[in-house]
Amino acid sequence: MVLIRHYTENDAEALWHIFFNTIRIINSRDYSQLQVEAWAPESFDFSVWKTKMRTINPFVAEINGVIVGYTDLQSSGLIDHFFCHHEFQGKGVGRALMDHVMSQGKALNITRFYSEVSITAKPFYEHLGFTVVNEQTIEVRGEKLVNYVMEKFS
């Protein structure tokens, strides 16, 4: 069973590893080596990561005490981060996180949920009722990456 809880500062390192490994292992199916290295660099200022996590205040998914994913929901309806541990994909973690986001959004009277979604995650978002607003190319540390602005109305 997937337990969803609020982020604590002690989660920062585990969330960095989920972010890094998901991009390097899973997103590498749809992005080049240079792109994933720019997106999830080997050397990264961990204090910047901790600040980002404090800023987005994510929800953390656990199975039997192991952190297996995380996401967030901003008051604007933005889902800034949505990552599932590469070894736990297809096991209901993503759906549990998205269900939690939707229920939190409902409680906050959010009617439009949106995110910048990778090529890799696009089918997952579509399966959960999100539609593409537009395709875009962003630049991350000098590399151009395609992603999609996707939205869902409650």
DSSP file with accessible surface (Angstrom, degrees, kcal/mol):
  #  RESIDUE AA STRUCTURE BP1 BP2  ACC     N-H-->O    O-->H-N    N-H-->O    O-->H-N    TCO  KAPPA ALPHA  PHI   PSI    X-CA   Y-CA   Z-CA
    1    1 A M              0   0  198      0, 0.0     2,-0.5     0, 0.0    63,-0.5   0.000 360.0 360.0 360.0 138.5    0.0    0.0    0.0
    2    2 A V        -     0   0   30     61,-0.1     2,-0.5    90,-0.1    61,-0.2  -0.766 360.0-159.7 -90.4 124.2    1.2    3.5   -0.9
    3    3 A L  E     -A   62   0A  90     59,-3.0    59,-2.7    -2,-0.5     2,-0.5  -0.894   3.7-157.6-101.8 130.9    1.3    6.0    2.0
    4    4 A I  E     +A   61   0A  33     -2,-0.5     2,-0.3    57,-0.2    57,-0.2  -0.943  22.6 159.9-110.4 130.1    1.4    9.7    1.0
    5    5 A R  E     -A   60   0A  60     55,-2.5    55,-3.4    -2,-0.5     2,-0.1  -0.880  41.6 -83.3-140.2 171.7    2.7   12.1    3.6
    6    6 A H  E     -A   59   0A 115     -2,-0.3    53,-0.2    53,-0.2     2,-0.1  -0.464  51.5 -99.1 -78.0 151.4    4.1   15.7    3.7
    7    7 A Y        -     0   0   21     51,-1.7     2,-0.3    -2,-0.1    -1,-0.1  -0.353  34.3-167.8 -65.9 143.2    7.8   16.4    3.0
    8    8 A T    >   -     0   0   68     -2,-0.1     3,-2.6     1,-0.0     4,-0.3  -0.934  37.1-109.1-126.5 158.0   10.3   16.8    5.8
    9    9 A E  G >  S+     0   0   78     -2,-0.3     3,-1.5     1,-0.3     4,-0.3   0.816 116.3  66.8 -55.5 -29.7   13.9   18.1    5.4
   10   10 A N  G 3  S+     0   0  151      1,-0.3     4,-0.4     2,-0.1    -1,-0.3   0.656  92.4  62.6 -67.2 -14.3   15.2   14.6    6.0
   11   11 A D  G <> S+     0   0    9     -3,-2.6     4,-2.5     1,-0.2     5,-0.3   0.602  75.5  93.9 -82.9 -13.5   13.6   13.5    2.7
   12   12 A A  H <> S+     0   0    2     -3,-1.5     4,-2.3    -4,-0.3    -1,-0.2   0.876  85.1  45.6 -54.5 -46.3   15.7   15.8    0.5
   13   13 A E  H  > S+     0   0  121     -4,-0.3     4,-2.3    -3,-0.3    -1,-0.2   0.935 113.1  49.4 -66.4 -43.3   18.5   13.3   -0.3
   14   14 A A  H  > S+     0   0   36     -4,-0.4     4,-2.0     1,-0.2    -1,-0.2   0.908 111.8  49.6 -62.4 -39.1   16.1   10.5   -1.1
   15   15 A L  H  X S+     0   0    0     -4,-2.5     4,-2.8     2,-0.2    -1,-0.2   0.886 107.6  54.1 -69.1 -36.6   14.1   12.7   -3.4
   16   16 A W  H  X S+     0   0   30     -4,-2.3     4,-3.2    -5,-0.3     5,-0.2   0.939 108.7  49.5 -60.3 -43.8   17.3   13.9   -5.1
   17   17 A H  H  X S+     0   0   83     -4,-2.3     4,-2.8     2,-0.2     5,-0.3   0.889 111.2  48.9 -64.5 -38.2   18.1   10.2   -5.8
   18   18 A I  H  X S+     0   0    4     -4,-2.0     4,-2.5     2,-0.2     5,-0.3   0.954 114.3  45.8 -64.2 -48.2   14.6    9.6   -7.2
   19   19 A F  H  X S+     0   0   20     -4,-2.8     4,-2.1     2,-0.2     5,-0.2   0.961 117.2  43.9 -56.2 -54.7   14.8   12.6   -9.4
   20   20 A F  H  X S+     0   0   27     -4,-3.2     4,-2.8     1,-0.2     5,-0.2   0.942 117.8  42.2 -60.0 -51.9   18.4   11.8  -10.6
   21   21 A N  H  X>S+     0   0   46     -4,-2.8     4,-2.7    -5,-0.2     5,-0.6   0.856 111.6  54.3 -71.0 -34.3   17.8    8.1  -11.2
   22   22 A T  I  X>S+     0   0    6     -4,-2.5     5,-2.1    -5,-0.3     4,-1.9   0.952 114.6  41.4 -62.9 -46.0   14.4    8.5  -12.9
   23   23 A I  I  <>S+     0   0    0     -4,-2.1     5,-0.6    -5,-0.3    -2,-0.2   0.954 119.3  44.2 -65.8 -47.9   15.8   10.9  -15.4
   24   24 A R  I  <5S+     0   0   40     -4,-2.8    -2,-0.2    -5,-0.2    -1,-0.2   0.845 128.5  26.0 -68.5 -33.7   19.0    9.0  -16.0
   25   25 A I  I  <5S+     0   0   77     -4,-2.7    -3,-0.2    -5,-0.2    -2,-0.2   0.879 133.7  25.5 -98.5 -47.0   17.4    5.6  -16.2
   26   26 A I  I ><<S+     0   0    9     -4,-1.9     3,-1.8    -5,-0.6     4,-0.2   0.936 122.1  46.5 -87.9 -51.8   13.8    6.1  -17.4
   27   27 A N  G >><S+     0   0    6     -5,-2.1     3,-2.0     1,-0.3     4,-1.3   0.725  93.8  79.5 -69.0 -15.8   13.8    9.4  -19.3
   28   28 A S  G 34<S+     0   0   47     -5,-0.6    -1,-0.3    -6,-0.3    -2,-0.1   0.654  79.7  71.5 -65.6 -11.4   16.9    8.3  -21.2
   29   29 A R  G <4 S+     0   0  172     -3,-1.8    -1,-0.3     1,-0.2    -2,-0.2   0.791 113.6  23.5 -67.7 -30.5   14.5    6.3  -23.3
   30   30 A D  T <4 S+     0   0   70     -3,-2.0     2,-0.3    -4,-0.2    -2,-0.2   0.458 121.1  56.2-116.6  -8.1   13.3    9.6  -24.9
   31   31 A Y  S  < S-     0   0   12     -4,-1.3    -1,-0.1   114,-0.1   114,-0.1  -0.951  82.9-106.3-129.0 152.0   16.2   12.0  -24.4
   32   32 A S     >  -     0   0   55     -2,-0.3     4,-2.6     1,-0.1     5,-0.3  -0.180  34.1-106.1 -71.1 166.2   19.8   11.9  -25.4
   33   33 A Q  H  > S+     0   0  108      1,-0.2     4,-2.2     2,-0.2     5,-0.2   0.909 122.6  50.7 -58.4 -44.5   22.7   11.2  -22.9
   34   34 A L  H  > S+     0   0  106      1,-0.2     4,-1.8     2,-0.2    -1,-0.2   0.893 109.9  50.9 -62.2 -38.8   23.7   14.9  -23.1
   35   35 A Q  H  > S+     0   0   40      2,-0.2     4,-2.4     1,-0.2    -2,-0.2   0.934 112.0  44.6 -65.5 -46.7   20.1   16.0  -22.4
   36   36 A V  H  X S+     0   0    0     -4,-2.6     4,-2.8     1,-0.2    -1,-0.2   0.867 111.7  53.9 -69.5 -31.0   19.7   13.8  -19.3
   37   37 A E  H  < S+     0   0   78     -4,-2.2    -1,-0.2    -5,-0.3    -2,-0.2   0.867 111.5  45.3 -68.7 -35.2   23.1   14.8  -18.0
   38   38 A A  H  < S+     0   0   10     -4,-1.8    -2,-0.2    -5,-0.2    -1,-0.2   0.904 116.0  46.5 -70.7 -40.0   22.1   18.4  -18.3
   39   39 A W  H  < S+     0   0   48     -4,-2.4    -2,-0.2     1,-0.3    -3,-0.2   0.891 130.3  21.5 -69.3 -41.9   18.7   17.8  -16.7
   40   40 A A  S  < S-     0   0    0     -4,-2.8    -1,-0.3    -5,-0.2    -2,-0.1  -0.724  87.8-164.5-129.0  80.9   20.2   15.7  -13.8
   41   41 A P        -     0   0   16      0, 0.0    -3,-0.1     0, 0.0    -4,-0.1  -0.329  24.8-129.6 -71.7 149.7   23.8   16.6  -13.5
   42   42 A E  S    S+     0   0  145      1,-0.2     2,-0.6    -5,-0.1    -4,-0.0   0.915 101.0  46.2 -59.0 -48.5   26.3   14.5  -11.6
   43   43 A S  S    S+     0   0  106      2,-0.0     2,-0.3     3,-0.0    -1,-0.2  -0.897  74.7 156.4-103.9 119.6   27.6   17.5   -9.6
   44   44 A F        -     0   0   64     -2,-0.6     2,-0.8    -4,-0.1     3,-0.1  -0.998  50.0-106.7-144.1 139.2   24.8   19.6   -8.3
   45   45 A D    >>  -     0   0   95     -2,-0.3     4,-1.4     1,-0.2     3,-0.9  -0.563  28.4-158.6 -69.8 107.6   24.7   22.1   -5.3
   46   46 A F  H 3> S+     0   0   73     -2,-0.8     4,-2.6     1,-0.3     5,-0.2   0.805  88.5  62.5 -63.1 -28.2   22.7   20.1   -2.8
   47   47 A S  H 3> S+     0   0   65      1,-0.2     4,-2.1     2,-0.2    -1,-0.3   0.871 101.6  52.6 -65.9 -32.8   21.7   23.3   -0.9
   48   48 A V  H <> S+     0   0   76     -3,-0.9     4,-2.4     2,-0.2    -1,-0.2   0.920 109.6  49.3 -65.1 -42.8   19.9   24.5   -4.1
   49   49 A W  H  X S+     0   0    9     -4,-1.4     4,-2.6     2,-0.2    -2,-0.2   0.935 109.9  50.2 -60.9 -46.7   18.0   21.2   -4.2
   50   50 A K  H  X S+     0   0   69     -4,-2.6     4,-2.4     1,-0.2    -1,-0.2   0.902 110.7  50.0 -61.5 -39.0   17.0   21.5   -0.5
   51   51 A T  H  X S+     0   0   67     -4,-2.1     4,-2.3     2,-0.2    -1,-0.2   0.922 109.9  50.8 -64.2 -43.0   15.8   25.1   -1.1
   52   52 A K  H  X S+     0   0   74     -4,-2.4     4,-2.6     2,-0.2     5,-0.3   0.925 110.4  49.4 -60.2 -44.9   13.8   23.9   -4.1
   53   53 A M  H  X S+     0   0    0     -4,-2.6     4,-2.0     1,-0.2    -1,-0.2   0.913 110.9  49.2 -63.9 -40.8   12.2   21.1   -2.0
   54   54 A R  H  < S+     0   0  123     -4,-2.4    -1,-0.2    -5,-0.2    -2,-0.2   0.904 112.4  50.5 -62.3 -38.6   11.3   23.6    0.7
   55   55 A T  H  < S+     0   0   95     -4,-2.3    -2,-0.2     1,-0.2    -1,-0.2   0.921 117.3  36.0 -67.4 -46.3    9.8   25.9   -1.9
   56   56 A I  H  < S-     0   0    5     -4,-2.6    17,-0.4    -5,-0.1    -1,-0.2   0.697  91.2-152.4 -84.7 -17.4    7.6   23.3   -3.6
   57   57 A N     <  -     0   0   88     -4,-2.0    16,-0.3    -5,-0.3    -3,-0.1   0.942  24.2-153.3  49.2  66.9    6.8   21.5   -0.3
   58   58 A P        -     0   0    0      0, 0.0   -51,-1.7     0, 0.0     2,-0.4  -0.127  15.0-119.3 -73.7 166.2    6.1   18.1   -2.0
   59   59 A F  E     -AB   6  71A  15     12,-3.7    12,-2.0   -53,-0.2     2,-0.4  -0.829  31.2-144.2 -95.2 141.7    4.1   15.1   -1.0
   60   60 A V  E     -AB   5  70A   0    -55,-3.4   -55,-2.5    -2,-0.4     2,-0.4  -0.916   3.6-148.2-116.2 132.7    6.1   12.0   -0.5
   61   61 A A  E     -AB   4  69A   0      8,-2.9     7,-2.9    -2,-0.4     8,-1.1  -0.853  18.7-177.2-100.9 134.8    5.0    8.4   -1.4
   62   62 A E  E     -AB   3  67A  33    -59,-2.7   -59,-3.0    -2,-0.4     2,-0.4  -0.964  18.0-165.5-129.0 146.7    6.2    5.5    0.7
   63   63 A I  E >  S- B   0  66A  28      3,-2.2     3,-2.1    -2,-0.3   -61,-0.1  -0.990  85.7 -18.8-127.4 120.0    5.8    1.7    0.5
   64   64 A N  T 3  S-     0   0  156    -63,-0.5     3,-0.1    -2,-0.4    -1,-0.1   0.876 129.8 -50.7  50.3  42.8    6.8   -0.1    3.7
   65   65 A G  T 3  S+     0   0   57      1,-0.2     2,-0.5   -62,-0.0    -1,-0.3   0.440 112.8 119.7  81.3  -2.3    8.8    2.9    4.9
   66   66 A V  E <   -B   63   0A  75     -3,-2.1    -3,-2.2     2,-0.0     2,-0.4  -0.854  67.3-125.0 -98.6 128.6   10.8    3.2    1.6
   67   67 A I  E     +B   62   0A  27     -2,-0.5    -5,-0.3    -5,-0.2     3,-0.1  -0.596  37.5 167.0 -73.1 123.0   10.4    6.5   -0.3
   68   68 A V  E     -     0   0A   0     -7,-2.9    17,-3.3    -2,-0.4     2,-0.3   0.398  55.7 -15.0-122.1  -0.1    9.2    5.6   -3.8
   69   69 A G  E     -BC  61  84A   0     -8,-1.1    -8,-2.9    15,-0.3    -1,-0.3  -0.960  50.8-154.3 175.5 170.6    8.1    8.9   -5.3
   70   70 A Y  E     +BC  60  83A   0     13,-2.6    13,-2.6    -2,-0.3     2,-0.3  -0.984  11.7 167.1-160.1 157.3    7.1   12.5   -4.8
   71   71 A T  E     -BC  59  82A   0    -12,-2.0   -12,-3.7    -2,-0.3     2,-0.3  -0.938  15.6-147.1-156.4 176.9    5.1   15.3   -6.3
   72   72 A D        -     0   0    0      9,-1.1     2,-0.3    -2,-0.3   -15,-0.1  -0.907   4.8-148.1-143.3 171.5    3.8   18.7   -5.3
   73   73 A L        -     0   0   21    -17,-0.4     6,-0.2    -2,-0.3     2,-0.2  -0.922  14.3-154.8-145.7 119.9    0.8   21.0   -6.0
   74   74 A Q    >   -     0   0   49      4,-3.0     3,-2.5    -2,-0.3   -18,-0.0  -0.554  33.0-107.8 -90.8 160.6    1.1   24.7   -6.0
   75   75 A S  T 3  S+     0   0  115      1,-0.3    -1,-0.1    -2,-0.2     0, 0.0   0.757 119.3  60.4 -62.7 -20.8   -1.8   27.1   -5.3
   76   76 A S  T 3  S-     0   0   67      2,-0.1    -1,-0.3    34,-0.1     3,-0.1   0.566 123.9-103.0 -79.1  -9.3   -2.0   28.0   -9.0
   77   77 A G  S <  S+     0   0    0     -3,-2.5    37,-2.1     1,-0.3     2,-0.2   0.358  74.2 146.9  98.2  -2.2   -2.6   24.3   -9.9
   78   78 A L  B     -d  114   0B  40     35,-0.2    -4,-3.0    -5,-0.1     2,-0.8  -0.498  39.3-157.7 -70.6 130.1    0.9   23.8  -11.1
   79   79 A I        +     0   0    0     35,-2.8    37,-0.5    -2,-0.2    -6,-0.1  -0.938  18.5 176.4-102.2 102.1    2.4   20.3  -10.5
   80   80 A D        +     0   0   58     -2,-0.8     2,-0.4     1,-0.2    -1,-0.2   0.925  62.6  24.2 -79.2 -47.0    6.1   21.3  -10.6
   81   81 A H        +     0   0   19    -25,-0.1    -9,-1.1    34,-0.0     2,-0.3  -0.962  57.1 167.6-120.6 140.7    7.7   17.9   -9.8
   82   82 A F  E     +C   71   0A  33     -2,-0.4     2,-0.4   -11,-0.2   -11,-0.2  -0.790  17.3 157.5-151.9 101.3    6.3   14.5  -10.4
   83   83 A F  E     -C   70   0A  24    -13,-2.6   -13,-2.6    -2,-0.3     2,-0.4  -0.994  22.1-165.2-135.4 136.5    8.7   11.6  -10.0
   84   84 A C  E     -C   69   0A  14     -2,-0.4   -15,-0.3   -15,-0.2     5,-0.1  -0.963  39.7 -98.1-118.9 134.1    8.4    7.9   -9.3
   85   85 A H    >   -     0   0   34    -17,-3.3     3,-2.2    -2,-0.4     4,-0.3  -0.215  32.5-125.0 -49.4 134.6   11.3    5.7   -8.3
   86   86 A H  G >  S+     0   0   42      1,-0.3     3,-0.6     2,-0.2    -1,-0.1   0.775 109.6  51.8 -60.3 -26.2   12.5    3.8  -11.4
   87   87 A E  G 3  S+     0   0  130      1,-0.2    -1,-0.3     3,-0.0    -2,-0.1   0.516 110.6  48.9 -87.2  -4.5   12.1    0.4   -9.6
   88   88 A F  G X >S+     0   0   47     -3,-2.2     3,-1.2   -20,-0.2     5,-0.6   0.196  76.6 127.5-119.9  14.7    8.5    1.2   -8.6
   89   89 A Q  T < 5S+     0   0   73     -3,-0.6    -3,-0.0    -4,-0.3    -4,-0.0  -0.471  72.8  25.4 -74.5 144.0    7.0    2.4  -11.8
   90   90 A G  T 3 5S+     0   0   87     -2,-0.1    -1,-0.2     1,-0.0    -3,-0.0   0.599  95.5 101.1  79.8  13.5    3.9    0.6  -12.9
   91   91 A K  T < 5S-     0   0  132     -3,-1.2    -2,-0.1     0, 0.0    -1,-0.0   0.162 103.5 -93.4-115.5  16.1    3.0   -0.4   -9.3
   92   92 A G  T  >5S+     0   0   39    -91,-0.0     4,-2.2     4,-0.0     5,-0.2   0.445  93.3 117.0  91.8  -0.9    0.4    2.3   -8.5
   93   93 A V  H  ><S+     0   0    1     -5,-0.6     4,-2.6     2,-0.2     5,-0.2   0.948  77.8  46.5 -66.3 -48.9    2.7    4.9   -7.0
   94   94 A G  H  > S+     0   0   10      1,-0.2     4,-2.8     2,-0.2     5,-0.2   0.924 113.4  48.7 -60.4 -44.0    2.1    7.5   -9.7
   95   95 A R  H  > S+     0   0  112      2,-0.2     4,-3.0     1,-0.2     5,-0.2   0.921 111.1  50.3 -63.5 -42.3   -1.7    7.0   -9.6
   96   96 A A  H  X S+     0   0   23     -4,-2.2     4,-2.1     2,-0.2    -2,-0.2   0.922 112.2  47.7 -62.1 -42.4   -1.7    7.3   -5.8
   97   97 A L  H  X S+     0   0    0     -4,-2.6     4,-2.5     2,-0.2    -2,-0.2   0.932 113.9  46.4 -63.7 -44.7    0.4   10.5   -6.0
   98   98 A M  H  X S+     0   0    3     -4,-2.8     4,-2.7     2,-0.2    -2,-0.2   0.907 110.3  52.8 -68.0 -38.3   -1.9   12.0   -8.6
   99   99 A D  H  X S+     0   0   88     -4,-3.0     4,-2.4    -5,-0.2    -1,-0.2   0.913 110.5  49.2 -59.5 -40.6   -5.1   11.0   -6.7
  100  100 A H  H  X S+     0   0   40     -4,-2.1     4,-2.8    -5,-0.2     5,-0.2   0.928 110.1  50.2 -64.7 -44.3   -3.6   12.7   -3.7
  101  101 A V  H  X S+     0   0    0     -4,-2.5     4,-2.9     1,-0.2    -2,-0.2   0.929 111.4  49.1 -58.9 -45.4   -2.9   15.9   -5.8
  102  102 A M  H  X S+     0   0   33     -4,-2.7     4,-2.4     1,-0.2    -1,-0.2   0.911 112.4  46.9 -64.1 -41.5   -6.4   15.9   -7.1
  103  103 A S  H  X S+     0   0   63     -4,-2.4     4,-2.0     2,-0.2    -1,-0.2   0.909 113.6  48.3 -69.5 -37.8   -8.0   15.5   -3.7
  104  104 A Q  H  X S+     0   0   61     -4,-2.8     4,-1.3     2,-0.2    -2,-0.2   0.915 111.8  50.8 -64.8 -41.9   -5.8   18.2   -2.2
  105  105 A G  H  <>S+     0   0    0     -4,-2.9     5,-3.1    -5,-0.2     3,-0.2   0.901 107.3  52.6 -62.0 -40.9   -6.6   20.5   -5.2
  106  106 A K  H ><5S+     0   0  164     -4,-2.4     3,-1.6     1,-0.2    -1,-0.2   0.925 107.6  51.8 -60.6 -43.3  -10.3   19.9   -4.6
  107  107 A A  H 3<5S+     0   0   78     -4,-2.0    -1,-0.2     1,-0.3    -2,-0.2   0.796 112.6  46.3 -63.7 -27.1  -10.0   20.9   -1.0
  108  108 A L  T 3<5S-     0   0  109     -4,-1.3    -1,-0.3    -3,-0.2    -2,-0.2   0.291 115.7-115.9 -96.9   7.8   -8.2   24.1   -2.2
  109  109 A N  T < 5 +     0   0  144     -3,-1.6     2,-0.5     1,-0.2    -3,-0.2   0.808  57.9 160.1  59.9  32.8  -10.8   24.8   -4.9
  110  110 A I      < +     0   0   14     -5,-3.1    -1,-0.2     1,-0.1     3,-0.1  -0.746  15.4 175.3 -82.8 128.3   -8.3   24.4   -7.6
  111  111 A T        +     0   0   92     -2,-0.5    43,-2.3     1,-0.2     2,-0.5   0.611  62.9  53.9-109.0 -19.3  -10.1   23.6  -10.9
  112  112 A R  E     - E   0 153B  79     41,-0.2     2,-0.4   -36,-0.1    41,-0.2  -0.975  61.5-172.7-122.2 121.6   -7.2   23.6  -13.4
  113  113 A F  E     + E   0 152B   1     39,-3.1    39,-2.4    -2,-0.5     2,-0.3  -0.909  15.0 170.1-107.6 136.4   -4.2   21.4  -12.8
  114  114 A Y  E     +dE  78 151B  57    -37,-2.1   -35,-2.8    -2,-0.4     2,-0.3  -0.978   9.7 172.4-148.1 159.3   -1.2   21.8  -15.2
  115  115 A S  E     - E   0 150B   4     35,-2.1    35,-2.7    -2,-0.3     2,-0.7  -0.984  39.2-112.3-158.9 156.8    2.4   20.7  -15.6
  116  116 A E  E     - E   0 149B 108    -37,-0.5     2,-0.4    -2,-0.3    33,-0.2  -0.918  48.5-162.5 -95.0 112.6    5.3   20.7  -17.9
  117  117 A V  E     - E   0 148B   3     31,-3.7    31,-2.5    -2,-0.7     5,-0.1  -0.823  12.9-125.0-111.5 135.4    5.5   17.0  -18.8
  118  118 A S  E  >  - E   0 147B  17     -2,-0.4     4,-1.4    29,-0.2    29,-0.2  -0.207  30.0-108.8 -68.6 163.4    8.4   15.1  -20.3
  119  119 A I  T  4 S+     0   0   51     27,-0.6     3,-0.3     1,-0.2    -1,-0.1   0.912 122.1  53.1 -55.1 -41.6    8.0   13.0  -23.5
  120  120 A T  T  4 S+     0   0   29      1,-0.2     4,-0.4     2,-0.1    -1,-0.2   0.881 111.9  41.8 -63.9 -42.1    8.3   10.0  -21.2
  121  121 A A  T  > S+     0   0   27      1,-0.2     4,-2.3     2,-0.1     3,-0.4   0.620  89.2  91.8 -84.6 -12.4    5.6   11.0  -18.8
  122  122 A K  H  X S+     0   0   51     -4,-1.4     4,-2.8    -3,-0.3     5,-0.2   0.903  85.0  49.8 -53.9 -47.6    3.1   12.2  -21.5
  123  123 A P  H  > S+     0   0   78      0, 0.0     4,-2.5     0, 0.0    -1,-0.2   0.898 110.2  52.0 -60.9 -36.8    1.3    8.9  -21.8
  124  124 A F  H  > S+     0   0   64     -3,-0.4     4,-1.3    -4,-0.4    -2,-0.2   0.948 111.9  45.3 -61.5 -48.8    0.9    8.6  -18.0
  125  125 A Y  H  <>S+     0   0    6     -4,-2.3     5,-2.5     1,-0.2     3,-0.3   0.909 112.4  51.2 -62.8 -42.1   -0.7   12.1  -17.9
  126  126 A E  H ><5S+     0   0   85     -4,-2.8     3,-2.0    -5,-0.2    -1,-0.2   0.920 105.8  55.8 -61.2 -41.6   -2.9   11.4  -20.9
  127  127 A H  H 3<5S+     0   0  140     -4,-2.5    -1,-0.2     1,-0.3    -2,-0.2   0.814 106.6  51.5 -59.5 -31.1   -4.1    8.2  -19.2
  128  128 A L  T 3<5S-     0   0   15     -4,-1.3    -1,-0.3    -3,-0.3    -2,-0.2   0.234 129.6 -93.2 -94.8  13.9   -5.2   10.2  -16.2
  129  129 A G  T < 5S+     0   0   43     -3,-2.0    24,-0.2     1,-0.3     2,-0.2   0.528  77.8 138.5  95.4   6.3   -7.1   12.7  -18.3
  130  130 A F      < -     0   0    4     -5,-2.5     2,-0.3    -6,-0.1    -1,-0.3  -0.579  35.6-154.4 -81.1 149.3   -4.6   15.5  -19.0
  131  131 A T  E     -F  151   0B  83     20,-2.8    20,-2.4    -2,-0.2     2,-0.4  -0.910  22.7-102.7-122.7 154.4   -4.5   17.0  -22.4
  132  132 A V  E     -F  150   0B  56     -2,-0.3    18,-0.3    18,-0.2     3,-0.1  -0.594  28.3-179.3 -77.3 127.0   -1.7   18.7  -24.3
  133  133 A V  E    S-     0   0B  68     16,-3.4     2,-0.3     1,-0.4    -1,-0.2   0.839  70.4 -28.9 -86.3 -48.2   -2.0   22.5  -24.4
  134  134 A N  E     -F  149   0B  69     15,-1.3    15,-2.7     2,-0.0    -1,-0.4  -0.972  54.1-117.1-164.1 157.1    1.2   22.8  -26.4
  135  135 A E  E     -F  148   0B 118     -2,-0.3     2,-0.3    13,-0.2    13,-0.2  -0.767  39.8-179.8 -91.9 143.6    4.6   21.3  -27.1
  136  136 A Q  E     -F  147   0B  46     11,-2.8    11,-2.6    -2,-0.3     2,-0.5  -0.965  27.6-134.2-143.0 160.3    7.6   23.4  -26.2
  137  137 A T  E     -F  146   0B  88     -2,-0.3     2,-0.3     9,-0.2     9,-0.2  -0.981  27.2-174.4-115.6 124.0   11.3   23.3  -26.3
  138  138 A I  E     -F  145   0B  52      7,-3.1     7,-3.0    -2,-0.5     2,-0.5  -0.782  20.2-128.4-112.8 161.3   13.1   24.4  -23.1
  139  139 A E  E     -F  144   0B 123     -2,-0.3     2,-0.5     5,-0.2     5,-0.2  -0.950  22.6-178.8-114.1 128.3   16.8   24.9  -22.4
  140  140 A V  E >  S-F  143   0B  28      3,-3.0     3,-2.4    -2,-0.5  -101,-0.1  -0.984  73.6 -27.2-127.3 115.2   18.4   23.3  -19.4
  141  141 A R  T 3  S-     0   0  141     -2,-0.5    -1,-0.1     1,-0.3     3,-0.1   0.872 128.6 -45.2  46.2  45.5   22.1   23.9  -18.8
  142  142 A G  T 3  S+     0   0   50      1,-0.2     2,-0.4  -104,-0.0    -1,-0.3   0.362 117.5 108.6  86.6  -5.7   22.7   24.5  -22.5
  143  143 A E  E <   - F   0 140B  57     -3,-2.4    -3,-3.0  -108,-0.1     2,-0.4  -0.867  63.5-133.5-106.4 139.8   20.7   21.5  -23.8
  144  144 A K  E     - F   0 139B 125     -2,-0.4     2,-0.4    -5,-0.2    -5,-0.2  -0.778  26.1-175.7 -92.3 129.7   17.3   21.8  -25.6
  145  145 A L  E     - F   0 138B   6     -7,-3.0    -7,-3.1    -2,-0.4     2,-0.4  -0.987  19.4-135.1-127.3 138.0   14.6   19.5  -24.4
  146  146 A V  E     + F   0 137B  38     -2,-0.4   -27,-0.6    -9,-0.2     2,-0.3  -0.720  35.9 154.0 -88.1 135.4   11.1   19.0  -25.7
  147  147 A N  E     -EF 118 136B  14    -11,-2.6   -11,-2.8    -2,-0.4     2,-0.4  -0.889  33.4-116.9-146.8-177.0    8.3   18.7  -23.2
  148  148 A Y  E     -EF 117 135B  32    -31,-2.5   -31,-3.7    -2,-0.3     2,-0.6  -0.985   8.7-137.3-130.0 134.0    4.5   19.4  -23.1
  149  149 A V  E     -EF 116 134B  18    -15,-2.7   -16,-3.4    -2,-0.4   -15,-1.3  -0.814  38.0-178.6 -83.0 121.8    2.4   21.8  -21.2
  150  150 A M  E     -EF 115 132B   0    -35,-2.7   -35,-2.1    -2,-0.6     2,-0.3  -0.931   7.8-173.0-125.4 151.2   -0.6   19.6  -20.1
  151  151 A E  E     -EF 114 131B  38    -20,-2.4   -20,-2.8    -2,-0.3     2,-0.3  -0.954  12.3-166.7-142.9 159.6   -3.7   20.4  -18.2
  152  152 A K  E     -E  113   0B  59    -39,-2.4   -39,-3.1    -2,-0.3     2,-0.4  -0.982  13.7-146.2-145.8 137.3   -6.7   18.8  -16.6
  153  153 A F  E      E  112   0B 123     -2,-0.3   -41,-0.2   -24,-0.2   -42,-0.1  -0.858 360.0 360.0-104.8 138.8   -9.9   20.5  -15.3
  154  154 A S              0   0  100    -43,-2.3   -43,-0.0    -2,-0.4   -52,-0.0  -0.507 360.0 360.0 -93.4 360.0  -11.7   19.1  -12.3
